Amino acid sequence: MRSVHVVIRGRVQGVAYRVWTRRTAAALGLSGWVRNRADGTVEAVFAGPETAIEEMIAACRRGPAGARVDAIERRDAATAEIPTRPGFEVAPTA
């Protein structure tokens, strides 16, 4: 099990990116959360098997229809960011 924090830059708000992320992550069996940020980016934490996380990040590079992903920053998630319960949720904007 691993947890990764990502920030996705580009046209990622107003294109259902969070809903798409929740659905895609859940289908891959990942736990975590996704939210919009006030600076126009989308932020997420993915927790689960390394292969599923890598598949999710690859999917995030494409995103849903209407999205344009310019960059993805990633790092290991901080302890406070790691989900404590199963499932994937859309969190409030930060």
N, CA, C and O atoms as CSV, one atom per row, in Angstrom:
chain,resi,resn,atom,element,x,y,z
A,1,MET,N,N,0.841,-1.192,0.000
A,1,MET,CA,C,0.000,0.000,0.000
A,1,MET,C,C,0.878,1.244,0.000
A,1,MET,O,O,1.927,1.307,0.642
A,2,ARG,N,N,0.401,2.225,-0.748
A,2,ARG,CA,C,1.135,3.471,-0.885
A,2,ARG,C,C,0.131,4.606,-0.957
A,2,ARG,O,O,-1.030,4.380,-1.301
A,3,SER,N,N,0.549,5.811,-0.642
A,3,SER,CA,C,-0.308,6.997,-0.770
A,3,SER,C,C,0.473,8.088,-1.481
A,3,SER,O,O,1.608,8.399,-1.121
A,4,VAL,N,N,-0.158,8.664,-2.501
A,4,VAL,CA,C,0.476,9.691,-3.319
A,4,VAL,C,C,-0.431,10.913,-3.382
A,4,VAL,O,O,-1.645,10.790,-3.544
A,5,HIS,N,N,0.171,12.091,-3.254
A,5,HIS,CA,C,-0.529,13.366,-3.363
A,5,HIS,C,C,-0.201,13.944,-4.739
A,5,HIS,O,O,0.965,13.982,-5.132
A,6,VAL,N,N,-1.224,14.396,-5.474
A,6,VAL,CA,C,-0.997,14.992,-6.795
A,6,VAL,C,C,-1.720,16.333,-6.895
A,6,VAL,O,O,-2.761,16.551,-6.275
A,7,VAL,N,N,-1.135,17.217,-7.692
A,7,VAL,CA,C,-1.771,18.480,-8.071
A,7,VAL,C,C,-1.786,18.491,-9.594
A,7,VAL,O,O,-0.749,18.340,-10.239
A,8,ILE,N,N,-2.968,18.671,-10.157
A,8,ILE,CA,C,-3.160,18.594,-11.602
A,8,ILE,C,C,-3.438,19.998,-12.119
A,8,ILE,O,O,-4.347,20.679,-11.645
A,9,ARG,N,N,-2.644,20.423,-13.095
A,9,ARG,CA,C,-2.747,21.773,-13.656
A,9,ARG,C,C,-3.258,21.723,-15.095
A,9,ARG,O,O,-2.993,20.769,-15.826
A,10,GLY,N,N,-3.979,22.741,-15.481
A,10,GLY,CA,C,-4.512,22.844,-16.837
A,10,GLY,C,C,-5.972,23.274,-16.773
A,10,GLY,O,O,-6.385,23.940,-15.823
A,11,ARG,N,N,-6.747,22.897,-17.776
A,11,ARG,CA,C,-8.197,23.155,-17.753
A,11,ARG,C,C,-8.833,21.945,-17.070
A,11,ARG,O,O,-9.257,20.992,-17.725
A,12,VAL,N,N,-8.888,22.005,-15.746
A,12,VAL,CA,C,-9.345,20.853,-14.968
A,12,VAL,C,C,-10.514,21.191,-14.040
A,12,VAL,O,O,-10.989,20.328,-13.302
A,13,GLN,N,N,-10.971,22.426,-14.076
A,13,GLN,CA,C,-12.170,22.795,-13.328
A,13,GLN,C,C,-13.262,23.149,-14.328
A,13,GLN,O,O,-12.991,23.721,-15.384
A,14,GLY,N,N,-14.484,22.806,-13.988
A,14,GLY,CA,C,-15.615,23.076,-14.867
A,14,GLY,C,C,-15.781,22.042,-15.967
A,14,GLY,O,O,-16.538,22.257,-16.913
A,15,VAL,N,N,-15.074,20.917,-15.848
A,15,VAL,CA,C,-15.156,19.847,-16.859
A,15,VAL,C,C,-15.466,18.498,-16.209
A,15,VAL,O,O,-15.234,17.453,-16.817
A,16,ALA,N,N,-15.983,18.510,-14.988
A,16,ALA,CA,C,-16.337,17.298,-14.230
A,16,ALA,C,C,-15.123,16.447,-13.873
A,16,ALA,O,O,-15.229,15.226,-13.757
A,17,TYR,N,N,-13.972,17.091,-13.699
A,17,TYR,CA,C,-12.744,16.357,-13.391
A,17,TYR,C,C,-12.847,15.620,-12.053
A,17,TYR,O,O,-12.394,14.480,-11.945
A,18,ARG,N,N,-13.433,16.251,-11.038
A,18,ARG,CA,C,-13.534,15.601,-9.720
A,18,ARG,C,C,-14.431,14.371,-9.764
A,18,ARG,O,O,-14.083,13.326,-9.214
A,19,VAL,N,N,-15.574,14.490,-10.411
A,19,VAL,CA,C,-16.494,13.346,-10.508
A,19,VAL,C,C,-15.825,12.215,-11.288
A,19,VAL,O,O,-15.908,11.052,-10.894
A,20,TRP,N,N,-15.170,12.554,-12.384
A,20,TRP,CA,C,-14.446,11.555,-13.181
A,20,TRP,C,C,-13.352,10.892,-12.342
A,20,TRP,O,O,-13.165,9.678,-12.415
A,21,THR,N,N,-12.634,11.682,-11.552
A,21,THR,CA,C,-11.563,11.143,-10.700
A,21,THR,C,C,-12.133,10.179,-9.670
A,21,THR,O,O,-11.589,9.095,-9.463
A,22,ARG,N,N,-13.229,10.571,-9.024
A,22,ARG,CA,C,-13.845,9.686,-8.023
A,22,ARG,C,C,-14.261,8.358,-8.648
A,22,ARG,O,O,-14.000,7.295,-8.085
A,23,ARG,N,N,-14.900,8.418,-9.797
A,23,ARG,CA,C,-15.368,7.200,-10.467
A,23,ARG,C,C,-14.180,6.325,-10.907
A,23,ARG,O,O,-14.206,5.109,-10.717
A,24,THR,N,N,-13.157,6.932,-11.487
A,24,THR,CA,C,-12.002,6.182,-11.981
A,24,THR,C,C,-11.218,5.569,-10.824
A,24,THR,O,O,-10.823,4.405,-10.894
A,25,ALA,N,N,-10.989,6.334,-9.770
A,25,ALA,CA,C,-10.253,5.829,-8.613
A,25,ALA,C,C,-11.004,4.684,-7.937
A,25,ALA,O,O,-10.400,3.684,-7.548
A,26,ALA,N,N,-12.307,4.831,-7.799
A,26,ALA,CA,C,-13.106,3.767,-7.184
A,26,ALA,C,C,-13.045,2.494,-8.021
A,26,ALA,O,O,-12.951,1.395,-7.474
A,27,ALA,N,N,-13.098,2.636,-9.338
A,27,ALA,CA,C,-13.020,1.463,-10.216
A,27,ALA,C,C,-11.681,0.750,-10.084
A,27,ALA,O,O,-11.597,-0.459,-10.297
A,28,LEU,N,N,-10.634,1.491,-9.735
A,28,LEU,CA,C,-9.310,0.899,-9.544
A,28,LEU,C,C,-9.095,0.399,-8.114
A,28,LEU,O,O,-8.034,-0.139,-7.797
A,29,GLY,N,N,-10.099,0.576,-7.253
A,29,GLY,CA,C,-10.000,0.109,-5.869
A,29,GLY,C,C,-9.171,1.012,-4.974
A,29,GLY,O,O,-8.673,0.566,-3.940
A,30,LEU,N,N,-9.013,2.278,-5.353
A,30,LEU,CA,C,-8.221,3.208,-4.557
A,30,LEU,C,C,-9.075,3.919,-3.524
A,30,LEU,O,O,-10.274,4.121,-3.722
A,31,SER,N,N,-8.455,4.291,-2.434
A,31,SER,CA,C,-9.066,5.157,-1.430
A,31,SER,C,C,-8.461,6.540,-1.591
A,31,SER,O,O,-7.408,6.702,-2.208
A,32,GLY,N,N,-9.146,7.546,-1.024
A,32,GLY,CA,C,-8.591,8.886,-1.049
A,32,GLY,C,C,-9.626,9.955,-1.255
A,32,GLY,O,O,-10.800,9.779,-0.928
A,33,TRP,N,N,-9.180,11.072,-1.803
A,33,TRP,CA,C,-10.050,12.221,-2.001
A,33,TRP,C,C,-9.543,13.074,-3.153
A,33,TRP,O,O,-8.384,12.982,-3.557
A,34,VAL,N,N,-10.445,13.912,-3.675
A,34,VAL,CA,C,-10.114,14.864,-4.731
A,34,VAL,C,C,-10.860,16.149,-4.431
A,34,VAL,O,O,-11.978,16.119,-3.916
A,35,ARG,N,N,-10.239,17.289,-4.756
A,35,ARG,CA,C,-10.910,18.576,-4.554
A,35,ARG,C,C,-10.337,19.621,-5.505
A,35,ARG,O,O,-9.198,19.519,-5.962
A,36,ASN,N,N,-11.164,20.633,-5.791
A,36,ASN,CA,C,-10.703,21.810,-6.502
A,36,ASN,C,C,-9.929,22.678,-5.532
A,36,ASN,O,O,-10.168,22.656,-4.324
A,37,ARG,N,N,-8.995,23.448,-6.081
A,37,ARG,CA,C,-8.293,24.443,-5.277
A,37,ARG,C,C,-8.597,25.822,-5.854
A,37,ARG,O,O,-8.883,25.955,-7.044
A,38,ALA,N,N,-8.536,26.821,-5.026
A,38,ALA,CA,C,-8.865,28.184,-5.424
A,38,ALA,C,C,-7.973,28.694,-6.555
A,38,ALA,O,O,-8.363,29.613,-7.276
A,39,ASP,N,N,-6.790,28.116,-6.720
A,39,ASP,CA,C,-5.872,28.572,-7.776
A,39,ASP,C,C,-6.180,27.954,-9.143
A,39,ASP,O,O,-5.437,28.177,-10.099
A,40,GLY,N,N,-7.279,27.173,-9.247
A,40,GLY,CA,C,-7.684,26.587,-10.526
A,40,GLY,C,C,-7.163,25.188,-10.775
A,40,GLY,O,O,-7.459,24.595,-11.813
A,41,THR,N,N,-6.396,24.650,-9.848
A,41,THR,CA,C,-5.886,23.286,-9.982
A,41,THR,C,C,-6.837,22.305,-9.307
A,41,THR,O,O,-7.774,22.703,-8.615
A,42,VAL,N,N,-6.583,21.024,-9.520
A,42,VAL,CA,C,-7.280,19.949,-8.817
A,42,VAL,C,C,-6.220,19.194,-8.016
A,42,VAL,O,O,-5.127,18.922,-8.512
A,43,GLU,N,N,-6.557,18.865,-6.784
A,43,GLU,CA,C,-5.646,18.182,-5.872
A,43,GLU,C,C,-6.272,16.862,-5.455
A,43,GLU,O,O,-7.480,16.790,-5.231
A,44,ALA,N,N,-5.457,15.813,-5.347
A,44,ALA,CA,C,-5.994,14.506,-4.949
A,44,ALA,C,C,-4.955,13.717,-4.179
A,44,ALA,O,O,-3.752,13.944,-4.304
A,45,VAL,N,N,-5.449,12.782,-3.376
A,45,VAL,CA,C,-4.608,11.781,-2.718
A,45,VAL,C,C,-5.161,10.420,-3.109
A,45,VAL,O,O,-6.353,10.151,-2.959
A,46,PHE,N,N,-4.279,9.570,-3.611
A,46,PHE,CA,C,-4.630,8.209,-3.993
A,46,PHE,C,C,-3.893,7.244,-3.085
A,46,PHE,O,O,-2.676,7.341,-2.926
A,47,ALA,N,N,-4.629,6.304,-2.484
A,47,ALA,CA,C,-4.028,5.312,-1.595
A,47,ALA,C,C,-4.428,3.922,-2.063
A,47,ALA,O,O,-5.601,3.654,-2.326
A,48,GLY,N,N,-3.443,3.047,-2.164
A,48,GLY,CA,C,-3.709,1.678,-2.591
A,48,GLY,C,C,-2.468,1.045,-3.166
A,48,GLY,O,O,-1.359,1.524,-2.927
A,49,PRO,N,N,-2.633,-0.026,-3.919
A,49,PRO,CA,C,-1.492,-0.712,-4.518
A,49,PRO,C,C,-0.764,0.189,-5.524
A,49,PRO,O,O,-1.391,0.972,-6.238
A,50,GLU,N,N,0.536,0.069,-5.568
A,50,GLU,CA,C,1.371,0.882,-6.459
A,50,GLU,C,C,0.898,0.824,-7.914
A,50,GLU,O,O,0.845,1.852,-8.589
A,51,THR,N,N,0.556,-0.372,-8.398
A,51,THR,CA,C,0.145,-0.491,-9.810
A,51,THR,C,C,-1.150,0.279,-10.088
A,51,THR,O,O,-1.290,0.892,-11.146
A,52,ALA,N,N,-2.083,0.252,-9.154
A,52,ALA,CA,C,-3.344,0.989,-9.326
A,52,ALA,C,C,-3.099,2.492,-9.278
A,52,ALA,O,O,-3.719,3.245,-10.029
A,53,ILE,N,N,-2.207,2.932,-8.408
A,53,ILE,CA,C,-1.882,4.357,-8.327
A,53,ILE,C,C,-1.249,4.821,-9.631
A,53,ILE,O,O,-1.612,5.874,-10.154
A,54,GLU,N,N,-0.313,4.051,-10.159
A,54,GLU,CA,C,0.336,4.435,-11.416
A,54,GLU,C,C,-0.672,4.469,-12.566
A,54,GLU,O,O,-0.599,5.343,-13.430
A,55,GLU,N,N,-1.603,3.529,-12.578
A,55,GLU,CA,C,-2.648,3.519,-13.599
A,55,GLU,C,C,-3.542,4.755,-13.461
A,55,GLU,O,O,-3.946,5.347,-14.461
A,56,MET,N,N,-3.846,5.138,-12.224
A,56,MET,CA,C,-4.681,6.317,-11.982
A,56,MET,C,C,-3.974,7.584,-12.438
A,56,MET,O,O,-4.592,8.435,-13.077
A,57,ILE,N,N,-2.715,7.724,-12.130
A,57,ILE,CA,C,-1.978,8.922,-12.532
A,57,ILE,C,C,-1.886,8.998,-14.060
A,57,ILE,O,O,-1.998,10.082,-14.633
A,58,ALA,N,N,-1.687,7.869,-14.712
A,58,ALA,CA,C,-1.680,7.850,-16.180
A,58,ALA,C,C,-3.036,8.296,-16.720
A,58,ALA,O,O,-3.099,9.044,-17.696
A,59,ALA,N,N,-4.122,7.840,-16.093
A,59,ALA,CA,C,-5.463,8.246,-16.514
A,59,ALA,C,C,-5.667,9.742,-16.275
A,59,ALA,O,O,-6.313,10.415,-17.078
A,60,CYS,N,N,-5.120,10.265,-15.175
A,60,CYS,CA,C,-5.258,11.692,-14.864
A,60,CYS,C,C,-4.572,12.564,-15.916
A,60,CYS,O,O,-4.979,13.707,-16.124
A,61,ARG,N,N,-3.554,12.051,-16.573
A,61,ARG,CA,C,-2.885,12.827,-17.633
A,61,ARG,C,C,-3.829,13.074,-18.809
A,61,ARG,O,O,-3.681,14.062,-19.528
A,62,ARG,N,N,-4.796,12.181,-19.004
A,62,ARG,CA,C,-5.805,12.351,-20.058
A,62,ARG,C,C,-7.016,13.100,-19.519
A,62,ARG,O,O,-7.487,14.052,-20.142
A,63,GLY,N,N,-7.519,12.679,-18.368
A,63,GLY,CA,C,-8.681,13.303,-17.756
A,63,GLY,C,C,-9.957,13.026,-18.527
A,63,GLY,O,O,-9.951,12.270,-19.498
A,64,PRO,N,N,-11.057,13.640,-18.093
A,64,PRO,CA,C,-12.339,13.460,-18.773
A,64,PRO,C,C,-12.399,14.296,-20.050
A,64,PRO,O,O,-11.540,15.145,-20.290
A,65,ALA,N,N,-13.418,14.047,-20.859
A,65,ALA,CA,C,-13.639,14.858,-22.062
A,65,ALA,C,C,-13.741,16.326,-21.653
A,65,ALA,O,O,-14.392,16.652,-20.660
A,66,GLY,N,N,-13.117,17.187,-22.398
A,66,GLY,CA,C,-13.153,18.616,-22.108
A,66,GLY,C,C,-11.996,19.110,-21.267
A,66,GLY,O,O,-11.755,20.316,-21.202
A,67,ALA,N,N,-11.278,18.213,-20.624
A,67,ALA,CA,C,-10.131,18.610,-19.803
A,67,ALA,C,C,-8.884,18.751,-20.677
A,67,ALA,O,O,-8.765,18.124,-21.730
A,68,ARG,N,N,-7.969,19.582,-20.215
A,68,ARG,CA,C,-6.644,19.672,-20.809
A,68,ARG,C,C,-5.656,19.685,-19.655
A,68,ARG,O,O,-5.623,20.639,-18.877
A,69,VAL,N,N,-4.859,18.647,-19.536
A,69,VAL,CA,C,-3.899,18.533,-18.448
A,69,VAL,C,C,-2.549,19.014,-18.947
A,69,VAL,O,O,-1.990,18.460,-19.894
A,70,ASP,N,N,-2.026,20.057,-18.297
A,70,ASP,CA,C,-0.722,20.613,-18.661
A,70,ASP,C,C,0.405,19.989,-17.857
A,70,ASP,O,O,1.508,19.809,-18.374
A,71,ALA,N,N,0.140,19.657,-16.593
A,71,ALA,CA,C,1.186,19.098,-15.730
A,71,ALA,C,C,0.554,18.406,-14.533
A,71,ALA,O,O,-0.542,18.754,-14.094
A,72,ILE,N,N,1.272,17.423,-14.020
A,72,ILE,CA,C,0.890,16.761,-12.769
A,72,ILE,C,C,2.111,16.758,-11.866
A,72,ILE,O,O,3.162,16.221,-12.219
A,73,GLU,N,N,1.957,17.363,-10.700
A,73,GLU,CA,C,3.009,17.314,-9.679
A,73,GLU,C,C,2.638,16.186,-8.721
A,73,GLU,O,O,1.472,16.039,-8.355
A,74,ARG,N,N,3.611,15.402,-8.320
A,74,ARG,CA,C,3.316,14.302,-7.404
A,74,ARG,C,C,4.390,14.186,-6.339
A,74,ARG,O,O,5.556,14.519,-6.554
A,75,ARG,N,N,3.962,13.706,-5.193
A,75,ARG,CA,C,4.870,13.440,-4.075
A,75,ARG,C,C,4.211,12.398,-3.190
A,75,ARG,O,O,3.015,12.139,-3.321
A,76,ASP,N,N,4.963,11.813,-2.311
A,76,ASP,CA,C,4.365,10.922,-1.322
A,76,ASP,C,C,3.437,11.752,-0.445
A,76,ASP,O,O,3.759,12.887,-0.094
A,77,ALA,N,N,2.304,11.195,-0.099
A,77,ALA,CA,C,1.338,11.906,0.743
A,77,ALA,C,C,1.875,12.024,2.162
A,77,ALA,O,O,2.505,11.101,2.680
A,78,ALA,N,N,1.621,13.161,2.779
A,78,ALA,CA,C,1.964,13.364,4.186
A,78,ALA,C,C,1.023,12.514,5.044
A,78,ALA,O,O,-0.085,12.185,4.619
A,79,THR,N,N,1.456,12.174,6.211
A,79,THR,CA,C,0.662,11.322,7.106
A,79,THR,C,C,-0.748,11.872,7.298
A,79,THR,O,O,-1.712,11.106,7.284
A,80,ALA,N,N,-0.886,13.182,7.477
A,80,ALA,CA,C,-2.198,13.792,7.718
A,80,ALA,C,C,-3.109,13.702,6.492
A,80,ALA,O,O,-4.328,13.810,6.630
A,81,GLU,N,N,-2.546,13.507,5.295
A,81,GLU,CA,C,-3.343,13.451,4.067
A,81,GLU,C,C,-3.846,12.046,3.751
A,81,GLU,O,O,-4.765,11.889,2.948
A,82,ILE,N,N,-3.270,11.043,4.356
A,82,ILE,CA,C,-3.599,9.655,4.031
A,82,ILE,C,C,-5.001,9.332,4.522
A,82,ILE,O,O,-5.316,9.577,5.687
A,83,PRO,N,N,-5.850,8.787,3.657
A,83,PRO,CA,C,-7.217,8.462,4.077
A,83,PRO,C,C,-7.236,7.423,5.189
A,83,PRO,O,O,-6.452,6.474,5.190
A,84,THR,N,N,-8.145,7.625,6.129
A,84,THR,CA,C,-8.250,6.700,7.254
A,84,THR,C,C,-9.388,5.711,7.089
A,84,THR,O,O,-9.534,4.789,7.892
A,85,ARG,N,N,-10.200,5.897,6.048
A,85,ARG,CA,C,-11.297,4.960,5.804
A,85,ARG,C,C,-11.325,4.609,4.318
A,85,ARG,O,O,-10.817,5.368,3.493
A,86,PRO,N,N,-11.910,3.475,3.977
A,86,PRO,CA,C,-11.962,3.075,2.568
A,86,PRO,C,C,-12.906,3.961,1.778
A,86,PRO,O,O,-13.752,4.656,2.341
A,87,GLY,N,N,-12.749,3.926,0.483
A,87,GLY,CA,C,-13.614,4.695,-0.402
A,87,GLY,C,C,-12.911,5.927,-0.933
A,87,GLY,O,O,-11.828,6.295,-0.475
A,88,PHE,N,N,-13.541,6.551,-1.898
A,88,PHE,CA,C,-12.969,7.737,-2.530
A,88,PHE,C,C,-14.023,8.818,-2.531
A,88,PHE,O,O,-15.154,8.580,-2.954
A,89,GLU,N,N,-13.670,10.012,-2.063
A,89,GLU,CA,C,-14.655,11.070,-1.926
A,89,GLU,C,C,-14.224,12.369,-2.597
A,89,GLU,O,O,-13.036,12.613,-2.811
A,90,VAL,N,N,-15.202,13.184,-2.918
A,90,VAL,CA,C,-14.964,14.534,-3.401
A,90,VAL,C,C,-15.022,15.444,-2.178
A,90,VAL,O,O,-16.034,15.507,-1.481
A,91,ALA,N,N,-13.917,16.146,-1.932
A,91,ALA,CA,C,-13.823,17.021,-0.759
A,91,ALA,C,C,-14.143,18.467,-1.162
A,91,ALA,O,O,-14.091,18.811,-2.343
A,92,PRO,N,N,-14.472,19.308,-0.177
A,92,PRO,CA,C,-14.745,20.716,-0.484
A,92,PRO,C,C,-13.521,21.428,-1.048
A,92,PRO,O,O,-12.384,21.031,-0.794
A,93,THR,N,N,-13.770,22.478,-1.811
A,93,THR,CA,C,-12.691,23.278,-2.397
A,93,THR,C,C,-11.814,23.874,-1.305
A,93,THR,O,O,-12.297,24.309,-0.259
A,94,ALA,N,N,-10.503,23.883,-1.578
A,94,ALA,CA,C,-9.557,24.454,-0.615
A,94,ALA,C,C,-9.082,25.805,-1.099
A,94,ALA,O,O,-8.277,26.453,-0.429
